[in-house]
Amino acid sequence: MRGTSFVSTPTESLLKQPKAVWAVAFASVIAFMGIGLVDPILKPIGEQLDASPSQVSLLFTSYMLVTGVAMLITGVVSSRLGPKRTLLLGLAIIVVFAALAGMSGSVGEIIGFRAGWGLGNALFIATALSTIVGAASGGVARAIILYEAALGIGIATGPLVGGVLGGFSWRGPFFGVAALMAVAFVLLVVMLPDTPRPEHTTSILDPFRALRHRGLLTVGITALLYNYGFFTLLAYTPFPLDMGTYSIGFIFFGWGLCLAVASVFLAPKLQRAYGTLNMMMLSLLLFAVDLGVMAMFTENKTVLVVGTVVAGLFLGVNNTLITETVMIAAPVERATAAAAYSFVRFAGGAAAPYLAGKLGESNAHVPFWVGAVCTLLAIVVLSTGRTVLAHVDDHDPAPHSIDEAEAVTVGD
């Protein structure tokens, strides 16, 4: 955290929050679990539903593609419905589509239902931060601590929960999320008071207008390229690992834990020491090298395990810093910049899981090589925008600020 630790905020005052805050925090944990929840069950789904790695990887593609596109409308929806109704709508959509995915009889059905899940997740995530900040007691900083803790727990435990429930059946993680989100829905209905609508509505065209700014477009394309490597790691690695659901769950739990710790704790310290753009380029370079090592030693499971876990550190640092850059790259509202960035990043990078699976069916090494090359290209693109992004290194958000929390949220 930027210059502030948990010690500076007494635990007693931190935990004395309205029930509504805990309800949103609980729902946030479950929402972010959805990112890595399916990792441990990719191979079992393929085996039991007679699907190829590229077909199963579409579970990620459909989820991320719809999440990216839906980011364009989250501002439009929340500015008209208000935060509480938007949260409940997002949760309801997740409950329905997660349950339907668990009842699916083919991989095609799961892919379609994961797309619906992505829509619900986008609506929830886009609204959760502002809701917690508005409902918390003790100031914004304490609200941000709780939110970031919920986010980190969700990212880290998603693969672990997926592995445990997937050990009984590949349907288990889907039903588990549906049940937990249904509980969260009831809690929010009962505990969260009605929240006022924003003072002004937004347009679906605002994110596209924001991309006219070269700085924002440069960062978006950078993210699109490194996301190819990101989703190659996330969606393809379980296949060459060829381990059981429990093992995959624990491996990606380690990855998620490193990602969460690096996002919240390491990124701010490295940023202050070496500068935002320098650290982004270094973390991307280290991730590209990591993927290259995994490409050279794809048959060695130890290398794949270590490479996957360590990658979480590089990705966590880069995700936070690049999204923080997005927030100040162009003279537009933070929500608009985040929507534009998320659209480019997720919609473009969504092709990676399918392409990686397809390439891996012919040669297990190639997906990692392609991911490494795309990550290196991201460095090249970012370097072309150093002039228009020079002001980024002069920006230092206050500890536990809205900027910081949004950077961690959108980045992860």
C-alpha positions as CSV (number, residue, x, y, z in Angstrom):
1,M,0.0,0.0,0.0
2,R,1.2,3.5,-0.8
3,G,3.1,4.5,2.3
4,T,0.5,3.2,4.7
5,S,0.3,-0.2,6.4
6,F,-2.4,-2.1,8.3
7,V,-0.6,-1.1,11.5
8,S,-1.4,2.6,11.0
9,T,-5.2,1.8,11.0
10,P,-6.4,0.1,14.3
11,T,-8.0,-3.3,13.6
12,E,-10.9,-2.5,15.8
13,S,-11.9,0.7,13.9
14,L,-11.2,-1.0,10.6
15,L,-13.6,-3.9,11.3
16,K,-16.3,-1.7,12.8
17,Q,-18.2,-1.3,9.5
18,P,-21.9,-1.2,8.6
19,K,-23.3,-4.6,7.6
20,A,-23.8,-3.3,4.1
21,V,-20.1,-2.9,3.7
22,W,-19.4,-6.5,4.7
23,A,-22.2,-7.7,2.3
24,V,-20.6,-5.9,-0.6
25,A,-17.1,-7.1,0.4
26,F,-18.3,-10.7,0.6
27,A,-19.8,-10.4,-2.9
28,S,-16.6,-8.8,-4.2
29,V,-14.6,-11.8,-3.0
30,I,-16.9,-14.2,-4.9
31,A,-16.9,-12.0,-8.0
32,F,-13.2,-11.9,-8.3
33,M,-13.0,-15.7,-7.6
34,G,-14.6,-16.1,-11.1
35,I,-11.3,-15.1,-12.8
36,G,-9.3,-18.2,-12.0
37,L,-12.1,-20.5,-10.8
38,V,-12.3,-22.6,-14.0
39,D,-8.5,-23.2,-14.3
40,P,-8.5,-26.5,-12.4
41,I,-11.5,-27.9,-14.3
42,L,-10.4,-27.1,-17.8
43,K,-8.9,-30.5,-18.5
44,P,-11.7,-32.5,-16.8
45,I,-14.3,-30.6,-18.8
46,G,-12.4,-31.4,-22.0
47,E,-12.1,-35.1,-21.1
48,Q,-15.7,-35.6,-19.9
49,L,-17.4,-33.5,-22.7
50,D,-15.0,-34.7,-25.4
51,A,-13.7,-31.2,-26.2
52,S,-10.2,-30.1,-27.5
53,P,-8.0,-27.7,-25.5
54,S,-8.9,-24.9,-27.9
55,Q,-12.6,-25.5,-27.4
56,V,-12.3,-25.6,-23.6
57,S,-10.2,-22.5,-23.6
58,L,-13.2,-20.6,-25.1
59,L,-14.6,-20.6,-21.5
60,F,-12.0,-17.8,-20.9
61,T,-12.5,-16.2,-24.3
62,S,-16.3,-15.8,-24.0
63,Y,-16.0,-14.5,-20.4
64,M,-13.3,-12.0,-21.1
65,L,-14.8,-10.8,-24.5
66,V,-18.2,-10.1,-23.0
67,T,-16.6,-8.5,-19.9
68,G,-14.6,-6.1,-22.1
69,V,-17.5,-5.2,-24.3
70,A,-19.8,-4.8,-21.3
71,M,-17.4,-2.3,-19.7
72,L,-18.6,0.1,-22.4
73,I,-22.2,0.0,-21.0
74,T,-21.6,-0.3,-17.2
75,G,-21.4,3.5,-16.9
76,V,-24.6,3.9,-18.9
77,V,-26.4,1.4,-16.8
78,S,-25.2,2.5,-13.4
79,S,-25.9,6.1,-14.1
80,R,-29.5,5.3,-14.9
81,L,-30.3,2.5,-12.4
82,G,-28.1,3.7,-9.5
83,P,-25.4,1.7,-7.7
84,K,-27.6,-0.7,-5.7
85,R,-29.8,-1.8,-8.6
86,T,-26.7,-2.2,-10.8
87,L,-25.0,-4.4,-8.1
88,L,-28.1,-6.5,-7.8
89,L,-28.6,-6.9,-11.5
90,G,-25.0,-8.0,-11.9
91,L,-25.3,-10.5,-9.1
92,A,-28.6,-11.9,-10.4
93,I,-27.0,-12.4,-13.9
94,I,-24.0,-14.2,-12.3
95,V,-26.3,-16.5,-10.3
96,V,-28.4,-17.5,-13.3
97,F,-25.5,-18.1,-15.7
98,A,-23.2,-19.8,-13.3
99,A,-26.0,-22.3,-12.4
100,L,-26.8,-22.8,-16.1
101,A,-23.1,-23.5,-16.7
102,G,-23.2,-26.2,-14.0
103,M,-26.2,-27.8,-15.7
104,S,-24.7,-27.8,-19.2
105,G,-24.4,-30.9,-21.3
106,S,-21.9,-29.7,-23.8
107,V,-18.8,-27.4,-23.8
108,G,-20.6,-25.1,-26.2
109,E,-23.3,-24.4,-23.6
110,I,-20.7,-23.7,-20.9
111,I,-19.0,-21.2,-23.3
112,G,-22.2,-19.4,-23.9
113,F,-23.2,-19.3,-20.2
114,R,-19.7,-18.1,-19.2
115,A,-20.3,-15.2,-21.6
116,G,-23.5,-14.2,-19.6
117,W,-21.4,-14.6,-16.4
118,G,-19.0,-12.0,-17.9
119,L,-21.8,-9.5,-18.3
120,G,-22.9,-9.8,-14.7
121,N,-19.3,-9.6,-13.5
122,A,-18.7,-6.4,-15.4
123,L,-21.8,-4.7,-13.9
124,F,-20.9,-5.8,-10.4
125,I,-17.2,-4.9,-10.5
126,A,-17.8,-1.5,-12.0
127,T,-20.1,-0.5,-9.1
128,A,-18.7,-2.3,-6.0
129,L,-15.8,0.1,-5.3
130,S,-18.0,3.2,-5.2
131,T,-20.6,1.4,-3.1
132,I,-18.2,0.3,-0.4
133,V,-16.6,3.8,-0.3
134,G,-20.0,5.4,0.1
135,A,-21.3,3.0,2.8
136,A,-18.1,2.6,4.9
137,S,-17.4,4.3,8.2
138,G,-14.0,5.7,9.3
139,G,-13.0,7.4,6.0
140,V,-12.1,6.4,2.5
141,A,-8.8,4.9,3.4
142,R,-10.3,2.2,5.6
143,A,-12.9,1.4,3.0
144,I,-10.2,1.0,0.4
145,I,-8.3,-1.4,2.6
146,L,-11.3,-3.6,3.0
147,Y,-12.1,-3.5,-0.7
148,E,-8.5,-4.4,-1.7
149,A,-8.4,-7.2,0.8
150,A,-11.7,-8.6,-0.6
151,L,-10.3,-8.3,-4.1
152,G,-7.0,-10.0,-3.2
153,I,-8.7,-12.8,-1.3
154,G,-11.0,-13.4,-4.3
155,I,-8.2,-13.6,-6.9
156,A,-6.1,-15.9,-4.7
157,T,-8.8,-18.3,-3.6
158,G,-10.6,-18.6,-6.9
159,P,-8.4,-21.4,-8.3
160,L,-8.2,-23.1,-4.9
161,V,-12.0,-23.2,-4.5
162,G,-12.2,-24.4,-8.1
163,G,-9.8,-27.2,-7.4
164,V,-11.5,-28.3,-4.2
165,L,-15.1,-28.3,-5.7
166,G,-13.8,-29.6,-9.0
167,G,-12.4,-32.6,-7.2
168,F,-16.0,-33.8,-6.8
169,S,-17.2,-32.8,-10.2
170,W,-16.4,-30.2,-12.8
171,R,-19.9,-28.8,-12.2
172,G,-19.1,-28.1,-8.6
173,P,-17.3,-24.7,-9.0
174,F,-20.2,-23.4,-11.1
175,F,-22.9,-24.4,-8.6
176,G,-20.7,-23.1,-5.8
177,V,-20.5,-19.7,-7.2
178,A,-24.2,-19.6,-8.0
179,A,-25.0,-20.5,-4.4
180,L,-22.6,-18.0,-2.9
181,M,-23.7,-15.2,-5.2
182,A,-27.4,-15.9,-4.3
183,V,-26.4,-15.5,-0.6
184,A,-24.7,-12.2,-1.5
185,F,-27.8,-11.0,-3.4
186,V,-30.0,-11.6,-0.4
187,L,-27.6,-9.8,1.9
188,L,-27.4,-6.8,-0.4
189,V,-31.2,-6.6,-0.7
190,V,-31.6,-6.7,3.1
191,M,-28.5,-4.7,4.3
192,L,-27.6,-2.2,1.6
193,P,-29.7,1.0,1.7
194,D,-30.9,2.6,-1.5
195,T,-28.2,4.6,-3.1
196,P,-28.8,7.8,-5.2
197,R,-28.3,7.9,-8.9
198,P,-25.3,9.8,-10.2
199,E,-25.9,13.5,-11.0
200,H,-25.4,13.0,-14.7
201,T,-25.7,10.1,-17.1
202,T,-23.0,8.9,-19.4
203,S,-23.0,7.9,-23.1
204,I,-21.8,4.6,-24.7
205,L,-19.8,6.7,-27.1
206,D,-17.7,8.3,-24.3
207,P,-15.1,5.5,-24.2
208,F,-14.6,5.6,-27.9
209,R,-14.0,9.3,-27.8
210,A,-11.5,8.8,-25.1
211,L,-9.4,6.5,-27.3
212,R,-8.7,9.5,-29.6
213,H,-6.1,10.5,-27.0
214,R,-2.8,8.9,-28.1
215,G,-1.6,8.3,-24.5
216,L,-4.7,6.2,-23.6
217,L,-4.7,4.4,-26.9
218,T,-1.0,3.5,-26.5
219,V,-1.6,2.1,-23.0
220,G,-4.6,0.2,-24.3
221,I,-2.7,-1.5,-27.1
222,T,0.1,-2.3,-24.7
223,A,-2.3,-4.0,-22.4
224,L,-3.9,-5.9,-25.4
225,L,-0.5,-7.3,-26.3
226,Y,0.7,-8.4,-22.9
227,N,-2.8,-9.7,-22.1
228,Y,-2.2,-12.3,-24.9
229,G,0.6,-13.6,-22.7
230,F,-1.5,-13.2,-19.5
231,F,-4.4,-15.3,-20.8
232,T,-2.0,-17.8,-22.5
233,L,-0.6,-18.5,-19.0
234,L,-4.0,-18.6,-17.4
235,A,-5.9,-20.7,-19.9
236,Y,-3.3,-22.9,-21.6
237,T,-0.9,-23.9,-18.8
238,P,-3.2,-26.5,-17.2
239,F,-3.0,-28.6,-20.3
240,P,0.8,-29.2,-20.5
241,L,0.8,-29.5,-16.7
242,D,-1.6,-32.4,-17.0
243,M,-2.2,-32.7,-13.2
244,G,-5.3,-33.3,-11.1
245,T,-7.8,-30.6,-10.1
246,Y,-6.4,-30.2,-6.6
247,S,-2.8,-29.7,-7.9
248,I,-3.9,-27.2,-10.5
249,G,-5.9,-25.4,-7.9
250,F,-3.0,-25.0,-5.5
251,I,-0.6,-24.0,-8.2
252,F,-2.9,-21.2,-9.4
253,F,-3.6,-20.3,-5.8
254,G,0.1,-19.5,-5.6
255,W,-0.2,-17.5,-8.8
256,G,-3.2,-15.5,-7.5
257,L,-1.5,-14.9,-4.1
258,C,1.6,-13.5,-5.8
259,L,-0.6,-11.4,-8.1
260,A,-2.6,-9.9,-5.2
261,V,0.4,-9.2,-3.1
262,A,2.3,-7.6,-5.9
263,S,-0.7,-5.5,-7.0
264,V,-1.3,-4.0,-3.6
265,F,2.1,-4.0,-1.9
266,L,5.0,-4.3,-4.3
267,A,3.8,-2.1,-7.1
268,P,3.6,1.2,-5.1
269,K,7.0,0.7,-3.5
270,L,8.7,-0.1,-6.9
271,Q,6.9,2.8,-8.5
272,R,8.3,5.3,-6.0
273,A,11.8,3.8,-6.3
274,Y,12.1,3.5,-10.1
275,G,9.3,5.3,-11.8
276,T,6.0,4.1,-13.3
277,L,7.0,3.6,-16.9
278,N,10.4,2.1,-16.1
279,M,8.7,-0.5,-13.8
280,M,6.0,-1.3,-16.3
281,M,8.7,-2.1,-18.9
282,L,10.8,-4.1,-16.5
283,S,7.9,-6.2,-15.3
284,L,6.8,-6.8,-18.9
285,L,10.3,-7.9,-19.8
286,L,10.5,-10.2,-16.9
287,F,7.2,-11.7,-17.8
288,A,8.3,-12.2,-21.4
289,V,11.5,-14.0,-20.1
290,D,9.3,-16.1,-17.8
291,L,7.1,-17.2,-20.7
292,G,10.3,-17.9,-22.8
293,V,11.7,-20.2,-20.2
294,M,8.3,-22.0,-20.0
295,A,8.4,-22.4,-23.8
296,M,11.9,-23.9,-23.7
297,F,11.1,-26.4,-20.9
298,T,7.4,-27.1,-21.5
299,E,7.9,-30.8,-20.8
300,N,9.3,-30.0,-17.3
301,K,6.4,-29.7,-14.9
302,T,8.6,-28.1,-12.2
303,V,9.6,-25.3,-14.6
304,L,5.9,-24.8,-15.5
305,V,4.8,-24.7,-11.8
306,V,7.5,-22.2,-10.8
307,G,7.0,-20.1,-13.9
308,T,3.3,-19.9,-13.3
309,V,3.6,-18.8,-9.7
310,V,6.4,-16.3,-10.3
311,A,4.5,-14.8,-13.2
312,G,1.9,-13.5,-10.7
313,L,4.5,-11.1,-9.3
314,F,5.3,-9.6,-12.7
315,L,1.7,-9.4,-13.7
316,G,0.6,-7.9,-10.4
317,V,3.1,-5.1,-10.6
318,N,2.3,-4.3,-14.2
319,N,-1.4,-4.6,-13.9
320,T,-1.6,-2.0,-11.1
321,L,0.8,0.5,-12.7
322,I,-0.5,0.3,-16.2
323,T,-4.1,0.9,-15.0
324,E,-3.0,3.7,-12.8
325,T,-1.4,5.2,-16.0
326,V,-4.7,4.8,-17.8
327,M,-6.5,6.9,-15.1
328,I,-4.3,9.9,-15.9
329,A,-3.2,9.2,-19.5
330,A,-6.0,11.4,-21.0
331,P,-8.1,14.4,-19.8
332,V,-11.3,12.3,-19.4
333,E,-13.2,11.0,-16.4
334,R,-11.6,8.0,-14.6
335,A,-14.6,5.8,-15.3
336,T,-14.6,6.6,-19.0
337,A,-10.8,5.9,-19.2
338,A,-11.2,2.6,-17.4
339,A,-14.1,1.6,-19.7
340,A,-12.1,2.4,-22.8
341,Y,-9.0,0.6,-21.6
342,S,-10.9,-2.5,-20.4
343,F,-12.7,-2.8,-23.7
344,V,-9.4,-2.7,-25.7
345,R,-7.6,-4.9,-23.2
346,F,-10.2,-7.7,-22.7
347,A,-11.9,-7.7,-26.1
348,G,-8.6,-7.9,-27.9
349,G,-6.8,-10.3,-25.5
350,A,-9.8,-12.6,-25.4
351,A,-8.5,-14.3,-28.5
352,A,-5.5,-15.6,-26.6
353,P,-7.0,-18.6,-24.8
354,Y,-8.5,-20.1,-28.0
355,L,-5.4,-19.4,-30.2
356,A,-3.1,-20.8,-27.5
357,G,-5.2,-23.9,-27.2
358,K,-5.2,-24.3,-31.0
359,L,-1.5,-23.8,-31.4
360,G,-0.8,-26.2,-28.4
361,E,-2.7,-29.0,-30.1
362,S,0.1,-29.1,-32.7
363,N,3.1,-28.1,-30.6
364,A,3.0,-27.6,-26.8
365,H,5.9,-25.1,-26.9
366,V,4.5,-22.6,-29.4
367,P,1.8,-21.0,-27.3
368,F,4.3,-19.8,-24.7
369,W,6.7,-18.5,-27.4
370,V,3.9,-16.5,-29.0
371,G,2.9,-15.1,-25.6
372,A,6.5,-14.1,-25.0
373,V,6.7,-12.3,-28.4
374,C,3.4,-10.5,-27.9
375,T,4.6,-9.3,-24.4
376,L,7.9,-8.0,-25.9
377,L,5.9,-6.1,-28.6
378,A,3.9,-4.5,-25.7
379,I,7.2,-3.0,-24.5
380,V,7.9,-1.7,-27.9
381,V,4.4,0.0,-28.2
382,L,4.7,1.4,-24.7
383,S,8.2,2.9,-25.5
384,T,6.7,4.8,-28.5
385,G,4.4,6.7,-26.1
386,R,7.0,7.8,-23.5
387,T,6.7,11.4,-24.6
388,V,2.9,11.6,-24.3
389,L,3.0,9.7,-21.0
390,A,5.9,11.6,-19.5
391,H,3.5,13.2,-16.9
392,V,2.7,9.8,-15.5
393,D,5.8,9.7,-13.3
394,D,4.8,13.0,-11.6
395,H,1.6,11.5,-10.4
396,D,1.6,9.8,-6.9
397,P,-1.9,8.9,-5.6
398,A,-2.4,9.2,-1.8
399,P,-2.4,6.1,0.3
400,H,-5.5,4.0,-0.2
401,S,-7.0,6.5,-2.6
402,I,-9.8,5.9,-5.2
403,D,-7.1,6.0,-7.9
404,E,-5.2,3.2,-6.2
405,A,-8.2,1.0,-5.7
406,E,-9.4,1.5,-9.3
407,A,-6.0,0.7,-10.6
408,V,-5.9,-2.6,-8.7
409,T,-9.5,-3.4,-9.7
410,V,-9.3,-2.8,-13.4
411,G,-5.8,-4.1,-13.6
412,D,-6.7,-7.5,-12.1
